[in-house]
Amino acid sequence: MLKNNPEDIRPIEVDTVSGEFFVRIPEWVVNDQGWFEDTEVNFKTDGGELIIKEDA
């Protein structure tokens, strides 16, 4: 698995049960950030960028 692979493009998906949108986070991002299952993250938009941070 290549870290920061420019080909690591992920589609927006829809949960068929809840109808919620989601994007699968690559394993290398989770490992790099020291996150684990049930880590809570915060979403922020800045212009055309989406910023995902661990909720402190």
Secondary structure as GFF3:
##gff-version 3
##sequence-region A 1 56
A	DSSP	beta_strand	13	14	.	.	.	ID=ss1
A	DSSP	beta_strand	21	22	.	.	.	ID=ss2
A	DSSP	alpha_helix	27	33	.	.	.	ID=ss3
A	DSSP	beta_strand	41	46	.	.	.	ID=ss4
A	DSSP	beta_strand	49	54	.	.	.	ID=ss5
###
